[in-house]
Amino acid sequence: MAITLSEQSKERLLTSIKRYFLENLEDEIGDLKATLFLDFCLQEIGASVYNQAILDAQTYIQEKAQDLEGSCYEPEFGYWQD
């Protein structure tokens, strides 16, 4: 499954990449190099990050589902305190 970004996200990422190169590597890069770098990151590490996010979400949901009775249980017939 290819990771696709909205145009707004892509533009913000490209701006961030260019700024990172300038501030941390003292190298001013243009749109082409930033786009190639972003494409590389998405292809090379994007799937790993995506898969970990899915695993984290699945673990979170499973933990919440296991504790459903504990977190959502409401005692019955509590009006009369015998």
N, C-alpha and C positions, 0 to 999 in steps of 0.2 A: 504494500500500500504506500503510494508516494505521498509525501507530506507536501501539502499545498498551503500557501499563505495568501492572505488577502493583500491587495495592492498597498493598502495603508500600512499593514505590518511589514511588508517587504521594504517599503520606502524607509520606515523607521529603523529597520535593521541595517539597511545599507548605510544610513547616516551614522548609526552607532558603530558599525565596522570601520568606516572611514575615520571617525573620531578616535577609535581605539588605536588604529595604526599610527595616526598622527601623534597622539599623546604618549603612547607606550613604546612605540617602535621608531618614533621620529621619522616616519615615512608617510608622505602624502600620497594616497592612492585615489584613483578615479572610480567612476561608476562601474566600468568594465571589470576591473580587478576586484572591487567589492562584491559585485554580482557573482563572479566566478568563485570567490571565497565562500560566499553564502551558499551557493549551489553545492560546493564541496562539503561544507558542514552538514547541510541537510541530507545529502546522500550518504555520507560516511558515518556521521554520529546521530543523525536524526532518528533513525529506526531504533537505536539503543535507548535514546531518551524517551521516545514514544512507548516502547515496550515496557520500560521501567515505570512510566507513569500509569500505564494500564495495570501493571502488577500491583502498584501501590493502591490504586483505586479499588481493585478487586479485593485486596487484603482488607482495606478499610470497610468496604461494604460487608464482607463476610464477618468481620469482627462485630459490626453493628447488628447484623442479623442474628448472630449467636447470642447476643445480649438483649435481644428484643423483649423477651419476657421480663428481664430484670429492669430494663429502662422504661418499659411501657405498661407494666403490670399495675393494675389498680385493684386494691382489695374490695371484695364484694360484701354486701350486707353489713356495712359499717355504721348504719344509723343508730342501732341499738347497741349500747355499750353494756354488755352483760357482765 
